Amino acid sequence: MQNIIFKLIFSTTLIIIFNYIKFVNCKLFFSGGPGFKGVFTGDKLYYLSFVDIDFFYVDLTGISLDNDTLVDQSKWIDLTEIKPKPDNLISDSPILGGKANDQIMFLNTDTDKATASSFDTTSKQWIINQNVKSLTQTSFISDSNGWVSDGKTGKAYTFGTISSGMTILDTINLSVGIGASTPNNLFTSKFPIYDKFVQVMIPNGQILYIGGSLNNQAQPMKSLLTYDSINDTWQMTNTAGAEPQERTKHTAVSTSDGRVIVFGGILNNVPALPQLAVLDTSKTPYTWSAPAEENPIGAFSDHAAVMANNYMIFAFGKNESETKEAKANNQDIYKLNISDPLKYKWSLLASFDTPTTTTAPSNNSASAPIQTDVSAGDSTFLKTFGLKGRWVITIVIVIVALICLSIFAVYKTRRYREKNKVKNTYQQKLSSNDELDKLDKDII
């Protein structure tokens, strides 16, 4: 009986581990949803999820965004398993930089040194742990608010805290330092904490900070914190026009003619209005407007957005218009035509709603099309669990294994105690019988 129970526990554990490995190694778990960061360079849309460094790109080479043709799923190229790759990335904020703006970089800092790991989008290889010259003590550097890059100078900027000011990374010469000025004098509270904003660089070199919260209070979008990257100065910029609602979990991109396109976001856990707002920075004062939308796609939050030519490319995130949680994760990529300042047109660029299998060859053995050959019943599973399901399954496996081992240990302990009890009882009986025999002999 003992061997049967042990074999049952062992077999069950092996089955669970086998199914876990099968699930992890297949490419059927793409779920979209929140958590993706996007970068556009070289006719390719790169997307990264930092749950476990899931990394892929959508190849737009030879594809005209001006027509309504959907991007074929063979253009979704998985880069996750390209090796060698960083063991871990302390930062989850990608930086577009390098001499040709073809490097996706991640800055890692500690109290002693700064290093950078970069993905070269030309060679499609990782460059790991490059030394970065620190112009200031790296313990004061934080990039949790993300980076904004200046493609003209190769410099990238991240706003850490109001008291520390701006961190500036030279992505070409690999040096990092902190600006001389801070915006501390622009705030009245003693210890102001400003976060959950989005940042965008406009053509004149200013970086605008839009939305977010100040000391856990939603920050109005009428007056915007502004950094001048040319002169290293801060100011509050007052705007005109119809002020959009405060918001978090939104995005902002900048056009070449000075428009800032703000999309999505929530206020008090409901969609902020209007979902699409435009700030015209080509005139003074900067002016807000809510343009007409053709084919509106609904309300979203926690998504990714980048500019590609005359289009804002919007991807993934949470569909705030969807009442069912299992369907809230957006797996699609949309494009917004912003060529007409008076009317903005939405259209679908790529979708995972219709499962197909792609078999297009790849020149790089480590880069392969993301497979999506799943049944309709699997779609809900994928949307619900997605990439984060790996961690859930890992935890479940550990718990099940511990339970199995605990059951086996308890069983063995009880068996051992029962055997000892029987043995002691038997010995006591033998001892009693010996005493009776001795007594009988004495009587005789």
N, C-alpha and C positions, 0 to 999 in steps of 0.2 A: 504493500500500500504506500509505503514511504517513497519508493522509487517512482511509482505512478504519479504521485503528487509533484515530485521534483521535476519529472519530465514534462508534466502539464504546465508548470510555471515557466520552465525554460523555453518550451515551445511557444507559449504565448508571448514571452518577451521578444523572442526572435522574430515572430510575425509582426509585432508592432514596429520593431526597428527596421525590418525589411520594407514595410509600407512607408515608413518615414523617409528612408533613403530614396525609394522610388518617387515619392512626392517631391522631395527637394531637388532631385536631379532632372526632373522633367521641366519643360518650359510652359507649363499650363497654368501657372499661378499668377499671371499678370492681372492685377485688379484695379490699376489706376488709383483714384482717390487722392487724399491729401498726402503731403510729405515730399512731393517731387520738386526739384529745382531745375530750371531750364537755362540753356545757353545756346545761342545761335552763332555759328561761325562756319565759313566755307561751305555754304549751301546745305548744312546739316543742322538738325535740331537735336541737341544732346539733352538727355533727361537723366537725373540721378535721384535715387531714393536712398536715404542713409540709414534705413533699417538694418541692412546688411550689405551696403555698397552695391545695390542693383543699379546697373549702368547700361544704357543703350542709346542709339541715335536713330532718327528718322531721316533718310537720305532724300533730299529735295533736288538733287542734281538732275538737270534736264526736265524738271517739272515746272510748269507755269502755274503760278498761284492765281492767275487771272481767269482761269476756267474752273469749272465745278467738278473736275475729275478727282475722284478719291485716290489718295496715295495708296498704292498696293502694299499689302502687308509684308511682302518680301523686302520692302525698303526699311522695315523695322529691324535694325541690326543690334544683336546683343553683344555687349562688351564686358559683361560681368566677369567672365572667366579668363580674360587676357592676363597672361603671366609673363614676367613677375609683376606683382601688383602690391600696393601697400598692405601691410598686415592690418593696420587700422588707421583711420583718419581722425585725429582729435577734433578737427574742424569739420562742420557739415555745410560750410559756405563756399561754393565754388567761385573762383576768380578767373575771368577771361583776361589773358595777358600774353606776354611774349612779344618778340619783335614783329611778328606777322599776325598778332592776335589769334594765334592758333593753339595756345596752351590753356588747358583748364587746370587751374592751380588750386592747391589747398595749403594754407599756412598753418603750421604746427608750432606752438610756442610753449616754453616752460620758463622757469626762473633762470636758466643758464644759457639757453640758446634758442635760435629760431631755425626751422627747416621748412622746406616746401616740397611737396610731392605734386608732380604735374603729369597730366595726360596730354601727350602730343597728338593732336587731331590729324596731323599729316602722316606721321609714321604709325599712328594707332598703337603706341607703346607708352607705358608708364616710365617716368623718370623719378626715382624714389630718393627721398631724403637729401635734397640739395641744400647746402648751407646758405642761410640768409643772413647777411650782415645786419646786426641790430644797432640802430642808431639811438636806441633808448632801452631801458630795462624792459625785457619782454614780459615780465610778470604783470605789467600794466596793460598789455594788449589783449583785447577781446574782440572777436568777430562774430559774436552770436547774432548781431543784427544784420549780417550779410554785407556784401561788397557791391560797390558800383565802380565800373572801370571807364577810364578815358582812353579810347582807342588811339587817339592822336599822340599821347605822351607815354603810353604804356604804364601809367600809374593807376592804382586802384585805391579806393577809399572806403573805410568803414568807421561808423560813428559808434564809439564804445559807450561812454557815459557823458553826462553834461559836465562833470568835473574834470574828466580826462581829455575830452575833445576828440580830434580826428586822428585816426591811425592811417598812415600813408605807406603803401607798398609799391616799390619800384619793381615791376614784374620783369623788366629787361635786365637790370643790373643786380637784381636780387638783394635789395636792402629794404629795411622797414624802420619807420620812426613815427613819432607823434608830433602833430602840428603844435606851433607855439601858442595858439589862441584856444580859448574855450568859450562856449556860449553861456557860462554860468551866470553872467551879469544880466542875461535876458529873462531870467526866471525869478519870481519873487519868493517862492518857497525855499526853505532852508536846505533841504536835501532832496532836490527834484529828481525823479526817476522817469525818464521818457523811453518808452519801448513800444513794440508791436506796430511800428510805423513802416512805411515803405519809402525807399529813397530812389531818386531818379536824377540823372545829370542832364541838363538842358544845353543847347548849343553854345551859350555864352560862358560855360564853365561852372555855373552854379549847380549845387546839389540841393534839391528840395526834399524836405521830409514831410510826408503827407499822412494824415490820419494818426492812428496809434492811440496810446493812452499816456497821460501824465499823472503820476501818482495814483494809478488805477482808475483815473477818470478819463472818459473819452475826450480826445483832443479835437477841438473845432478845426475845420479846414478853411476858415476865413483868413487866418493868419498862420503862415508857414515858416517854420525854422529853416533857415537858408545858410549854406556854407559856400563861400567864394573860394574855389580851388586854386585860383590864380594868385590871389592876395592873402590867402589863409586868414579870412575874417568871417565872422558870424553876424547875422542880423535876423530880425523877424520881418517877413514880407507880407504886407496886407494885400488881399485880393479883392476883386470886384465881381459882380455877377451873382447868379443864384448859387449860394453856398450849398454844396452837397452835405448830406448827413455825415456825422462822425462815423468811423468804422475801423475795424481791424480785420485781418485775414483777407486783405485785398491786394491788388497789384497795381503798378504804375509803370508805363513805358513812355519814352520820349521819341518824337518824330524829328526829322531833319529840319522842319520848318518851325520848330518851337512849340508844338502842341504836346501836352502831357495827357495821355489816355489812362484814366483810372477806371478799373473794373472790379466789380464784386465787393465782397466784404459783408460783415454783419455788425449790427448794433444791438446790444442786449439780446443776443442770440436769435435775432430775426434779420432778414436781409436789409442792408442799408439802402437808402434811396437817394438819388437814382443809382441803379447798379452801374450804369455807364455815364461817366462825367468827363468833361474835357476842360483842361486849363490852358488857355492861350497865353504863352509867355512871350510872344512876338511883339506885344504892345504893353504899355504901362498905363494903369496897373494891370498885373496879370488878371485874366478874367475867366471865371467859371461859366460853363454852359452845359446843358443836357441835350445832346444832339438827337435827331430822329434816328431810330434803329429799324433796319429792314431785317426780317426773319430773326427776331430776338430769341435768344437761347435760354432765358430764364435767369435765376439768381444762383450765384456760386460763391464759394469761399475756399480759402486755403489751396489755391490753384497755382499754376505756373504761367507766366506770360513773358514773351520776348517779341522784339520787333524784327521782321524780315521783309526788307524792301518797303512796300506800301501796305503791309499787313501786320497787324498784331496777331501773333499766334498764341492761342489760349489752350491750355491742356490740363486734364485731370482735375483734381480738387473734389470738393463736395458739392453736390447739387442740392441747394437749399430749397428748391421747388419740389423735391421728391419727398413725399411723406413717409415712404417705407425706407427704413434704415438700410435694409439689405440692398436697395437699389440706389442709394445716395452716392456711392462712389462712382465718379465719372471716369470712364475709360477712353473717352473720345478726345480728339484734337480738333479745334475749330480755328477758323481764320476770320479776322475782322478787317474788311477793306476800309482803309481810312483815307483813301485818295481824295474823296469828296468831303471837305470840312463840314458840309451841311447835312450829310446823310451817311451813316455808317452801315455797312451791309455784312451780316453774319452768314457764314456757310461752313459746312462740314469739310474738314480736310482729311481726316482718317478716323475709322471707327472699328471697335472690336465687337460690336453688337451682332454681326453676322460671322459666325465662326468659319474659318477656312484653314487649310493647311498649305503652307508655302514650302516650296522645294527648290527655291532659287539657289544656285551655287554661290559660294563665297570665296574670295581670294585669300582670306585669312582664316586659318582653321579654327582660331579662337573666336572669330566673329561669325555668328550665324543668325539667320532670321529668327525672330521670336515666334515660337509655334503657338497656334491658337486653335488646334483641332479639338474642340470640346463639344459635348452635347449641350442642348438647351438647359437640361437639368443641372449641368455643372456650372453654368454661367452664374447662377445665384451664389453658389459656393465660392466661386472665384471672387465675385464682387464683395462678398461678406468677409472672407478671410484674407485672400490675396497674399501679398508678400509677408505681412505680419503673421500669417498662419504658421510660418516656419518656427517662429519663437514659441507660439502656443503649443505646437506639436512637440517641440523639444522639452518644454516644461511638463507636458502630459507624460511623455516617455519616462522622464526622470521620476515623476511621482509614481507611475505604475510600477517601475522597476523597484523603487523603494518599498512600495506596498507588498510586492511579490516577495522580496527578500525578508521583509518583516514577518509576513505570514509563514514563510518557510522557517525562519528563526524561532517563532513562537511554537510552531508545530514540533520542531526538533527538541525544544526545551521541554515541552509537555511530555513528549515521548520518553525523554531521558528521565524525567521525574517519575513517570508511571513505571518505567522499568526498575528504577531504584526502589519505588514503593513496593512493587511485587517482590523484588529481591529481598528486601528487608523483612517483609511479611513471611516469605518462605524460610528465611534464616531463623526468624523467631519461632516458627512452627517446628523447625528441626531442633532448635534448642529446647523447646518444650518437650518434644518427644524423647530427647536424650535424657532429660531430667526424670520423665515418667519411667523410662526403662531402668534407670538407676534406682529409683524408688522401689520398683517391683523387685529388683534383685535383692535390695536390702530387706524387704519384707520376707522374701523366701529364705 
